[in-house]
Amino acid sequence: MDVIQIDLRNRIQVKDFLSLPAWIYRQTPQWVPSLAGDERLRLNTRRYAFYKHSTAAFFLAYRNGQPSGRLAILDNTLYNRQNNSRTAFFYLFECVAEKEIAQSLFTKGIQWAKERGLDKVMGPRGFTALDGLGLLVKGHEHRPALGLPYNPPYYADLIESAGFEPKEDIVSGYLSSECNVPERIHELADRIRNRRGLHIACFRSRRQLRAALKSLKDLYNDALAGTADGIPLTDEELQTLANQMLWLADPKLIKIVMKDEQPVGFLLAYPDISAALQRTKGQLFPFGWITLLLELRRTHWININGAGMIEAYRGSGGTAILYSEIIKSIRENSRYRHCEVVQIGLENDRMQREMENFGVDFYKLHRLYQRNF
C-alpha cells in the first residue's frame, strides 16, 4: 500500500482521485454522483473560489496499483478567522473497507495540517457553506438529497478507528405534501408579519431572482451572527450559488422575508434532480444536460436546503414565518408531492420538535467528527 499527496498537475493522479467513488459505489443503487464538472473544478486552484483565501491537500491510497482510498484536508482561513480557531476540515473521504488504508490516509492528512499550525481536524465538511455536512450514519436505504453526502455504513467504523470522536449530529426530514399542518401555524405567521411590518418577496422569473440575489450574501452572513461554526460567503461563492440557483431554480420556491426594502430572512428550495444524475452518471455532455432539464420539469421532489433569519428577528416568532412558507412551497405546485428538509442541527431542539409537530419525519442523520492533535 502507498499513500501519496496528489500533484494536481498530474492528470493520471487527478483522474484516479475523481474516479474512485464510482468504483466504490458501483453496486450501490442509492448513490448519486456529483456533476463531473463541479468535481473537477474543486481541484483547480486557479479557478475555484475557495483557493482565493484558503488551501487544501488531496491524498490518494493505492493498493497493488489500484486506487483504494482518498481524502481531502482543508485549511479554511475564513472559518478559522470567523471562529477564532485552528481547525482543519476533512472531506471527500472514500475508502474500501480496510482500517489500515483509512488510518494511513488520515495520518498523512493530519501531518499536513500540523505543518500548517492547525491543532484539530473536523469533518466531513466541505469547501463552502453550500456543501453538505457530515457522515451519513442513519438512512442509508434512501437516496440522498441533491448535494448531500452519502456513504456506506462501514465508514463510521473507519473514521472512529482513526481516532475521531463524534462532535455533532445533523438531521434531515421528510415532509409529504399531504401532511396535516395546524392552521394556527399560518395564522401565527400572518400575525407576526403584520405586527412587525414584514412581507414575503416571491419570484416568477429567473430575471427577478437574479436581481434579488445581489443582497443574498449580506443576508446570509448576517444570519450567521450568534451561531457557531459558520463560514461567511465571499463574493465569488455568492456567484457560484447564484449560478447554481438560477440553473436549478423554480423561482416560485425561493422566498425572501422583507422588512420594507431590507431582506431579513430567506428560504431556499430546489427541485431535486438526483434521479437524473444517477442516469447520466454526473455527465452533462453530450446529452446529459437534456436529461437533467427534463427532470427539473417532472420531478415530484423538492429540497428545502437553506433557511435563516437575521438575529434580531429569530426570537420573536420569525421562524414561524419560515415554517409557514415551507408548507406553502410544497403545496402551491401540485406536481411536488415530497419534500426533504435538509440538515438541521440536533442542538436546535426547539426547531426539531416544532417541525416534528407538523409532520416532518427525521429519517436521515449525518454526524460530524473531530480529532484533536
C-alpha positions as CSV (number, residue, x, y, z in Angstrom):
1,M,0.0,0.0,0.0
2,D,1.2,3.5,-0.8
3,V,-0.4,6.9,0.2
4,I,0.6,10.0,-1.8
5,Q,-0.3,13.6,-1.8
6,I,-1.5,14.0,-5.4
7,D,0.0,16.6,-7.7
8,L,-2.9,18.5,-9.1
9,R,-1.0,18.9,-12.4
10,N,-0.8,15.1,-12.8
11,R,-3.7,14.1,-14.9
12,I,-3.5,10.4,-14.0
13,Q,-3.5,11.1,-10.3
14,V,-6.4,13.5,-10.6
15,K,-8.3,11.0,-12.7
16,D,-7.7,8.3,-10.1
17,F,-8.9,10.6,-7.3
18,L,-12.1,11.6,-9.1
19,S,-13.0,8.1,-10.4
20,L,-12.7,6.3,-7.1
21,P,-16.3,7.0,-5.9
22,A,-17.9,5.4,-9.0
23,W,-15.9,2.3,-8.3
24,I,-16.7,2.1,-4.6
25,Y,-20.5,2.7,-5.2
26,R,-20.7,0.6,-8.4
27,Q,-23.2,-1.7,-6.7
28,T,-25.0,0.9,-4.5
29,P,-28.3,1.9,-6.2
30,Q,-28.9,4.8,-3.7
31,W,-25.6,6.7,-4.5
32,V,-25.9,9.9,-6.5
33,P,-22.8,11.1,-8.4
34,S,-21.9,14.8,-8.3
35,L,-21.7,16.7,-11.6
36,A,-18.4,15.7,-13.1
37,G,-17.5,19.3,-14.0
38,D,-18.1,20.5,-10.4
39,E,-15.9,17.7,-9.1
40,R,-13.0,18.7,-11.4
41,L,-13.4,22.4,-10.6
42,R,-12.7,21.7,-6.9
43,L,-9.2,20.5,-7.8
44,N,-8.5,23.6,-9.9
45,T,-6.5,26.0,-7.7
46,R,-6.7,28.8,-10.4
47,R,-10.4,28.8,-11.0
48,Y,-12.2,27.6,-7.8
49,A,-13.2,30.4,-5.4
50,F,-12.0,28.6,-2.3
51,Y,-8.3,28.9,-3.2
52,K,-8.5,32.7,-3.3
53,H,-8.5,32.7,0.5
54,S,-7.6,29.1,1.7
55,T,-5.8,26.0,0.7
56,A,-6.2,22.2,0.6
57,A,-4.3,19.0,0.0
58,F,-5.5,15.8,-1.6
59,F,-4.3,12.3,-0.7
60,L,-4.7,9.0,-2.5
61,A,-4.1,5.5,-1.3
62,Y,-3.0,2.7,-3.8
63,R,-3.1,-1.0,-3.0
64,N,-1.5,-3.2,-5.6
65,G,-1.6,-0.3,-8.0
66,Q,-5.4,0.2,-7.6
67,P,-6.8,3.4,-6.1
68,S,-8.4,2.3,-2.8
69,G,-8.9,5.4,-0.7
70,R,-8.9,9.1,-0.9
71,L,-9.0,12.2,1.4
72,A,-9.0,16.0,1.2
73,I,-7.7,18.1,4.1
74,L,-8.8,21.8,4.0
75,D,-7.3,24.8,5.8
76,N,-10.2,27.2,5.6
77,T,-8.9,30.6,6.6
78,L,-12.3,32.2,6.6
79,Y,-13.7,29.6,9.0
80,N,-10.7,29.9,11.4
81,R,-10.9,33.7,11.4
82,Q,-14.6,33.8,12.0
83,N,-14.4,31.2,14.8
84,N,-11.0,32.1,16.3
85,S,-9.8,28.5,15.8
86,R,-7.0,26.5,14.1
87,T,-9.2,23.8,12.6
88,A,-8.7,21.7,9.5
89,F,-11.6,20.1,7.7
90,F,-11.5,16.6,6.2
91,Y,-13.7,16.0,3.1
92,L,-14.2,13.8,0.1
93,F,-13.2,10.7,2.1
94,E,-13.8,7.4,0.3
95,C,-12.2,4.1,1.2
96,V,-12.6,0.4,0.8
97,A,-13.4,-1.5,4.0
98,E,-9.9,-1.7,5.4
99,K,-8.9,0.2,8.5
100,E,-5.2,0.3,7.6
101,I,-5.9,2.3,4.5
102,A,-8.2,4.8,6.2
103,Q,-5.7,5.2,9.1
104,S,-2.8,5.8,6.7
105,L,-4.8,8.4,4.8
106,F,-5.7,10.3,8.0
107,T,-2.1,10.1,9.2
108,K,-0.9,11.8,6.1
109,G,-3.6,14.4,6.2
110,I,-3.1,15.2,9.9
111,Q,0.7,15.6,9.3
112,W,-0.1,18.2,6.6
113,A,-2.5,20.0,8.9
114,K,0.1,20.1,11.8
115,E,2.7,21.5,9.5
116,R,0.3,24.4,8.8
117,G,-0.1,25.1,12.6
118,L,-3.5,23.6,12.9
119,D,-4.5,21.7,16.1
120,K,-7.6,19.7,15.2
121,V,-9.4,18.1,12.3
122,M,-13.2,18.2,11.9
123,G,-15.4,16.7,9.2
124,P,-16.7,15.6,6.8
125,R,-17.0,19.3,6.0
126,G,-16.6,20.9,2.6
127,F,-15.1,23.9,0.8
128,T,-18.1,26.3,1.2
129,A,-21.3,26.7,3.1
130,L,-23.0,25.2,0.0
131,D,-21.5,21.7,0.7
132,G,-23.4,19.2,2.7
133,L,-22.1,18.3,6.2
134,G,-21.2,15.1,7.9
135,L,-21.1,11.4,7.5
136,L,-24.3,9.5,6.9
137,V,-25.0,7.2,9.9
138,K,-28.8,6.7,9.5
139,G,-30.9,6.4,6.4
140,H,-28.6,4.5,4.0
141,E,-31.6,2.9,2.4
142,H,-32.7,6.2,1.0
143,R,-31.3,8.2,-2.0
144,P,-29.6,11.3,-0.8
145,A,-31.0,14.8,-1.5
146,L,-29.1,16.7,-4.1
147,G,-25.7,17.7,-2.8
148,L,-25.9,15.8,0.5
149,P,-23.2,13.3,1.4
150,Y,-23.8,9.5,1.0
151,N,-21.5,6.8,2.2
152,P,-21.5,3.1,3.2
153,P,-22.4,2.3,6.8
154,Y,-18.8,1.0,7.5
155,Y,-17.3,4.5,7.1
156,A,-18.2,5.4,10.7
157,D,-16.0,2.5,11.9
158,L,-13.1,3.5,9.6
159,I,-13.2,7.1,10.9
160,E,-13.5,6.2,14.5
161,S,-10.7,3.7,14.2
162,A,-8.5,6.6,13.1
163,G,-9.0,8.4,16.4
164,F,-12.1,10.6,15.6
165,E,-14.9,11.2,18.1
166,P,-18.5,12.4,17.4
167,K,-18.8,16.1,17.6
168,E,-22.3,17.0,16.3
169,D,-25.3,15.3,14.7
170,I,-27.4,16.8,12.0
171,V,-30.8,15.5,10.8
172,S,-32.8,15.7,7.6
173,G,-36.5,15.1,7.4
174,Y,-39.2,14.0,5.0
175,L,-42.4,16.0,4.6
176,S,-45.3,14.9,2.4
177,S,-47.5,17.5,0.6
178,E,-50.4,15.8,2.2
179,C,-49.2,16.4,5.8
180,N,-51.7,17.9,8.2
181,V,-50.3,21.2,9.4
182,P,-52.2,23.1,12.1
183,E,-53.8,26.2,10.6
184,R,-52.5,28.1,13.6
185,I,-49.0,28.0,12.1
186,H,-50.2,30.1,9.1
187,E,-52.3,32.3,11.4
188,L,-49.3,32.9,13.7
189,A,-47.1,33.7,10.7
190,D,-49.7,36.2,9.4
191,R,-49.9,38.0,12.8
192,I,-46.1,38.2,13.1
193,R,-45.8,39.6,9.6
194,N,-48.5,42.2,10.2
195,R,-47.1,43.2,13.7
196,R,-43.5,43.6,12.5
197,G,-44.3,45.0,9.1
198,L,-42.8,42.1,7.2
199,H,-43.7,40.7,3.8
200,I,-42.6,37.8,1.6
201,A,-40.8,38.6,-1.7
202,C,-41.8,35.9,-4.2
203,F,-40.4,35.5,-7.7
204,R,-41.9,34.5,-11.0
205,S,-38.9,34.5,-13.3
206,R,-35.2,33.9,-13.2
207,R,-34.6,37.5,-14.1
208,Q,-36.4,38.7,-11.0
209,L,-34.5,36.1,-8.9
210,R,-31.1,37.2,-10.3
211,A,-31.8,40.8,-9.3
212,A,-32.7,39.8,-5.7
213,L,-29.5,37.6,-5.3
214,K,-27.4,40.7,-5.1
215,S,-28.5,41.1,-1.5
216,L,-28.2,37.5,-0.5
217,K,-24.6,37.5,0.6
218,D,-25.1,40.1,3.3
219,L,-28.3,38.5,4.4
220,Y,-26.7,35.1,4.7
221,N,-23.7,36.4,6.6
222,D,-25.9,38.5,8.9
223,A,-27.9,35.3,9.6
224,L,-24.7,33.7,10.8
225,A,-24.4,36.2,13.7
226,G,-24.5,34.5,17.0
227,T,-24.2,31.0,15.5
228,A,-21.2,28.7,16.0
229,D,-19.1,27.2,13.2
230,G,-20.3,29.5,10.5
231,I,-18.4,30.3,7.3
232,P,-19.2,33.7,5.6
233,L,-19.9,33.7,1.9
234,T,-17.5,35.6,-0.3
235,D,-18.4,37.4,-3.5
236,E,-17.0,34.6,-5.6
237,E,-19.0,31.9,-3.6
238,L,-22.1,34.0,-4.0
239,Q,-21.6,33.9,-7.7
240,T,-21.3,30.1,-7.6
241,L,-24.5,30.0,-5.5
242,A,-26.2,32.3,-8.0
243,N,-25.2,30.2,-11.0
244,Q,-26.3,27.0,-9.3
245,M,-29.6,28.5,-8.1
246,L,-30.5,30.1,-11.4
247,W,-29.8,26.8,-13.3
248,L,-31.8,24.6,-10.9
249,A,-34.3,27.1,-9.6
250,D,-38.1,27.0,-9.7
251,P,-38.3,30.7,-8.9
252,K,-41.6,30.2,-7.0
253,L,-39.7,28.1,-4.4
254,I,-37.3,30.9,-3.5
255,K,-38.6,33.3,-0.9
256,I,-37.1,36.2,1.0
257,V,-38.6,37.8,4.1
258,M,-38.5,41.6,3.8
259,K,-38.8,44.5,6.3
260,D,-39.7,47.3,4.0
261,E,-36.9,47.1,1.3
262,Q,-34.5,45.3,3.6
263,P,-34.2,41.5,3.5
264,V,-34.2,39.9,6.9
265,G,-34.8,36.2,6.2
266,F,-34.7,33.6,3.4
267,L,-36.0,30.2,2.3
268,L,-34.2,28.4,-0.5
269,A,-35.7,25.3,-2.1
270,Y,-34.9,23.5,-5.3
271,P,-36.4,20.7,-7.4
272,D,-34.4,17.5,-6.8
273,I,-32.7,16.2,-9.9
274,S,-30.8,13.3,-8.1
275,A,-32.6,10.6,-10.2
276,A,-31.3,12.3,-13.4
277,L,-27.8,12.5,-12.1
278,Q,-27.9,8.8,-11.4
279,R,-29.0,8.1,-15.0
280,T,-26.3,10.4,-16.5
281,K,-23.6,9.3,-14.1
282,G,-23.0,13.0,-13.4
283,Q,-22.1,13.8,-17.0
284,L,-23.6,16.9,-18.7
285,F,-22.3,16.0,-22.2
286,P,-23.0,15.1,-24.8
287,F,-26.7,14.6,-23.9
288,G,-26.8,14.5,-20.1
289,W,-28.0,18.1,-19.9
290,I,-31.2,17.2,-21.7
291,T,-32.0,14.5,-19.1
292,L,-31.3,17.0,-16.3
293,L,-33.6,19.7,-17.8
294,L,-36.4,17.2,-18.3
295,E,-36.0,16.1,-14.6
296,L,-36.4,19.7,-13.5
297,R,-39.8,19.7,-15.1
298,R,-41.1,16.4,-13.9
299,T,-39.5,15.6,-10.5
300,H,-42.0,15.2,-7.6
301,W,-39.3,16.1,-5.0
302,I,-38.1,19.4,-3.7
303,N,-35.3,20.1,-1.2
304,I,-35.5,22.8,1.4
305,N,-31.8,23.4,1.9
306,G,-31.4,26.9,3.2
307,A,-33.4,28.9,5.7
308,G,-32.5,31.6,8.1
309,M,-33.4,34.9,9.8
310,I,-31.1,37.6,11.0
311,E,-30.6,37.6,14.7
312,A,-33.0,40.5,15.5
313,Y,-36.0,38.5,14.1
314,R,-35.3,35.0,15.3
315,G,-36.7,35.1,18.8
316,S,-39.9,37.0,18.0
317,G,-41.7,34.3,16.0
318,G,-39.8,34.9,12.8
319,T,-39.2,31.1,12.4
320,A,-43.0,30.6,12.2
321,I,-42.9,32.6,9.0
322,L,-40.3,30.2,7.6
323,Y,-42.3,27.1,8.7
324,S,-45.4,28.6,7.0
325,E,-43.6,29.3,3.8
326,I,-42.1,25.7,3.7
327,I,-45.6,24.3,3.7
328,K,-46.8,26.8,1.1
329,S,-43.8,25.9,-1.1
330,I,-44.8,22.3,-1.4
331,R,-48.5,22.9,-1.8
332,E,-48.5,25.8,-4.3
333,N,-47.4,23.5,-7.1
334,S,-49.4,20.2,-7.3
335,R,-46.5,18.5,-9.0
336,Y,-44.4,18.4,-5.8
337,R,-45.5,15.6,-3.6
338,H,-42.4,15.0,-1.5
339,C,-40.1,17.4,0.4
340,E,-36.8,16.9,2.2
341,V,-35.9,19.4,4.9
342,V,-32.2,19.3,4.8
343,Q,-29.7,19.3,7.7
344,I,-30.9,20.8,10.9
345,G,-28.5,20.6,13.9
346,L,-29.7,18.4,16.7
347,E,-28.7,21.1,19.2
348,N,-31.6,23.1,17.8
349,D,-34.1,21.1,19.8
350,R,-36.9,23.6,19.6
351,M,-36.9,23.7,15.8
352,Q,-36.8,19.9,15.6
353,R,-39.7,19.5,17.9
354,E,-41.8,22.1,16.1
355,M,-41.1,20.5,12.7
356,E,-42.0,17.1,14.1
357,N,-45.3,18.5,15.3
358,F,-46.4,19.4,11.8
359,G,-45.3,16.1,10.2
360,V,-41.6,16.1,9.5
361,D,-40.1,12.6,9.8
362,F,-36.4,13.0,10.6
363,Y,-35.3,9.9,8.7
364,K,-31.6,10.7,8.0
365,L,-28.8,11.6,10.3
366,H,-25.3,12.9,9.4
367,R,-22.5,13.1,12.0
368,L,-19.6,15.4,12.2
369,Y,-16.4,14.0,13.8
370,Q,-13.4,15.7,15.4
371,R,-9.9,14.7,16.4
372,N,-7.6,17.0,18.4
373,F,-3.8,16.7,17.9
